[in-house]
Amino acid sequence: GRHGLLRLYLKYHNDAPVIRELQRVSAPGLRRYVKAREIPRVKNGLGMAILSTPQGLMSDREARTARVGGELLAVVW
């Protein structure tokens, strides 16, 4: 199959990591798809969701603005 690569660059603020947790939502055995109006707000907007949409990878905010749903890959906060 086709394998992608997700590269994260860690950011620190006052010697503490800015990214506290990265949680994978969709998995090969259990895909999770959401409609545009069902995209979750992560930590009340302080975090973000990453979606694979027909228009490419998007953050939760970008997908809501474009009114497009897709596969919910991960949440970050």
Backbone as CSV, one residue per row, in Angstrom:
resi,resn,N_x,N_y,N_z,CA_x,CA_y,CA_z,C_x,C_y,C_z
1,GLY,0.809,-1.184,0.000,0.000,0.000,0.000,0.853,1.248,0.000
2,ARG,0.186,2.353,0.045,0.855,3.652,0.027,1.028,4.142,1.458
3,HIS,2.235,4.511,1.799,2.512,4.980,3.159,2.947,6.435,3.110
4,GLY,2.329,7.244,3.948,2.691,8.652,4.016,3.612,8.907,5.188
5,LEU,4.090,10.108,5.266,4.995,10.498,6.333,4.478,11.784,6.948
6,LEU,4.360,11.792,8.257,3.960,12.994,8.983,5.170,13.446,9.782
7,ARG,5.658,14.633,9.487,6.841,15.144,10.162,6.422,16.280,11.084
8,LEU,6.740,16.151,12.363,6.431,17.179,13.353,7.725,17.840,13.806
9,TYR,7.704,19.153,13.877,8.831,19.893,14.421,8.416,20.391,15.795
10,LEU,9.147,19.973,16.801,8.778,20.298,18.170,9.086,21.755,18.489
11,LYS,8.166,22.375,19.197,8.314,23.768,19.592,8.279,23.825,21.113
12,TYR,9.124,24.664,21.681,9.197,24.791,23.131,8.931,26.227,23.541
13,HIS,8.325,26.382,24.705,8.086,27.701,25.294,8.490,27.609,26.758
14,ASN,9.442,28.416,27.171,9.991,28.357,28.540,10.473,26.948,28.877
15,ASP,11.177,26.333,27.937,11.745,24.985,28.082,10.703,23.890,28.266
16,ALA,9.436,24.174,28.004,8.381,23.154,28.082,7.841,22.915,26.671
17,PRO,7.557,21.657,26.328,7.034,21.393,24.986,5.656,22.017,24.790
18,VAL,5.448,22.621,23.625,4.163,23.247,23.313,3.115,22.166,23.032
19,ILE,3.523,21.091,22.346,2.608,19.977,22.080,2.617,19.063,23.297
20,ARG,1.487,18.977,23.956,1.376,18.145,25.161,1.065,16.695,24.806
21,GLU,0.200,16.518,23.814,-0.203,15.161,23.459,-0.628,15.109,21.999
22,LEU,-0.335,14.001,21.364,-0.773,13.716,20.006,-1.496,12.382,20.066
23,GLN,-2.763,12.382,19.693,-3.564,11.163,19.791,-4.072,10.783,18.409
24,ARG,-3.740,9.574,17.981,-4.220,9.074,16.695,-5.668,8.649,16.855
25,VAL,-6.536,9.103,15.964,-7.961,8.805,16.070,-8.333,7.690,15.110
26,SER,-8.070,7.893,13.837,-8.416,6.911,12.819,-7.266,5.922,12.690
27,ALA,-7.582,4.651,12.552,-6.569,3.613,12.420,-6.948,2.724,11.237
28,PRO,-6.003,1.969,10.695,-6.324,1.132,9.540,-7.520,0.204,9.761
29,GLY,-7.678,-0.320,10.958,-8.792,-1.228,11.229,-10.078,-0.531,11.625
30,LEU,-9.986,0.743,11.967,-11.172,1.483,12.415,-11.044,2.941,11.978
31,ARG,-11.566,3.211,10.803,-11.511,4.569,10.254,-12.609,5.412,10.878
32,ARG,-12.329,6.687,11.118,-13.345,7.587,11.672,-13.523,8.762,10.726
33,TYR,-14.712,8.860,10.173,-15.036,9.932,9.238,-16.005,10.892,9.900
34,VAL,-15.844,12.181,9.624,-16.730,13.196,10.198,-17.196,14.147,9.100
35,LYS,-18.426,14.621,9.259,-18.948,15.658,8.375,-18.410,16.996,8.877
36,ALA,-18.498,18.014,8.041,-17.941,19.330,8.397,-18.517,19.841,9.714
37,ARG,-19.809,19.665,9.930,-20.426,20.192,11.158,-20.164,19.299,12.374
38,GLU,-19.561,18.123,12.159,-19.270,17.194,13.263,-17.798,17.217,13.682
39,ILE,-16.994,18.078,13.074,-15.568,18.132,13.409,-15.432,18.599,14.858
40,PRO,-14.747,17.808,15.695,-14.676,18.158,17.121,-13.794,19.375,17.391
41,ARG,-14.135,20.101,18.445,-13.284,21.183,18.934,-12.387,20.569,20.004
42,VAL,-11.099,20.614,19.781,-10.133,19.980,20.674,-9.758,20.950,21.786
43,LYS,-9.947,20.521,23.009,-9.613,21.333,24.195,-10.190,22.742,24.076
44,ASN,-11.444,22.811,23.679,-12.173,24.080,23.567,-11.489,25.074,22.622
45,GLY,-10.883,24.554,21.562,-10.238,25.413,20.578,-8.755,25.634,20.809
46,LEU,-8.217,25.167,21.926,-6.789,25.335,22.199,-5.943,24.305,21.460
47,GLY,-6.548,23.173,21.135,-5.863,22.139,20.370,-6.343,22.161,18.938
48,MET,-5.938,21.154,18.178,-6.397,21.085,16.797,-6.560,19.643,16.357
49,ALA,-7.436,19.456,15.389,-7.633,18.153,14.772,-6.999,18.198,13.387
50,ILE,-6.531,17.047,12.921,-5.956,16.932,11.584,-6.839,15.993,10.784
51,LEU,-7.303,16.469,9.630,-8.209,15.686,8.796,-7.624,15.469,7.409
52,SER,-7.957,14.317,6.837,-7.659,14.049,5.440,-8.955,14.261,4.682
53,THR,-9.002,15.266,3.830,-10.215,15.629,3.106,-9.994,15.398,1.608
54,PRO,-11.056,15.463,0.812,-10.872,15.360,-0.641,-9.969,16.473,-1.193
55,GLN,-9.812,17.560,-0.437,-8.962,18.677,-0.866,-7.561,18.616,-0.253
56,GLY,-7.221,17.514,0.406,-5.905,17.347,1.012,-5.971,17.426,2.526
57,LEU,-4.809,17.371,3.189,-4.756,17.465,4.646,-5.134,18.865,5.087
58,MET,-5.960,18.939,6.149,-6.398,20.235,6.670,-6.481,20.185,8.182
59,SER,-6.354,21.358,8.796,-6.625,21.479,10.225,-8.138,21.537,10.401
60,ASP,-8.583,21.403,11.630,-10.026,21.465,11.886,-10.601,22.812,11.464
61,ARG,-9.876,23.884,11.714,-10.371,25.223,11.346,-10.474,25.383,9.832
62,GLU,-9.454,24.917,9.122,-9.482,25.014,7.658,-10.648,24.219,7.079
63,ALA,-10.876,23.018,7.616,-11.958,22.172,7.110,-13.323,22.793,7.400
64,ARG,-13.487,23.380,8.593,-14.763,24.041,8.911,-14.997,25.229,7.979
65,THR,-13.961,26.023,7.743,-14.073,27.183,6.861,-14.431,26.753,5.437
66,ALA,-13.813,25.655,4.970,-14.085,25.149,3.625,-15.369,24.317,3.578
67,ARG,-15.966,24.088,4.756,-17.184,23.276,4.885,-17.020,21.902,4.247
68,VAL,-15.920,21.248,4.631,-15.625,19.929,4.092,-15.283,18.985,5.242
69,GLY,-15.769,17.771,5.167,-15.469,16.747,6.156,-14.403,15.817,5.616
70,GLY,-14.125,14.771,6.376,-13.129,13.805,5.925,-12.773,12.841,7.030
71,GLU,-11.645,12.184,6.859,-11.179,11.218,7.849,-10.429,11.959,8.953
72,LEU,-10.864,11.748,10.194,-10.233,12.382,11.352,-9.001,11.561,11.722
73,LEU,-7.828,12.083,11.403,-6.588,11.336,11.606,-6.063,11.412,13.029
74,ALA,-6.009,12.630,13.581,-5.388,12.810,14.897,-5.858,14.106,15.538
75,VAL,-5.660,14.184,16.849,-5.886,15.425,17.583,-4.593,15.770,18.319
76,VAL,-4.304,17.061,18.393,-3.064,17.553,19.003,-3.415,18.647,19.991
77,TRP,-2.773,18.601,21.177,-2.910,19.705,22.130,-1.699,19.787,22.999
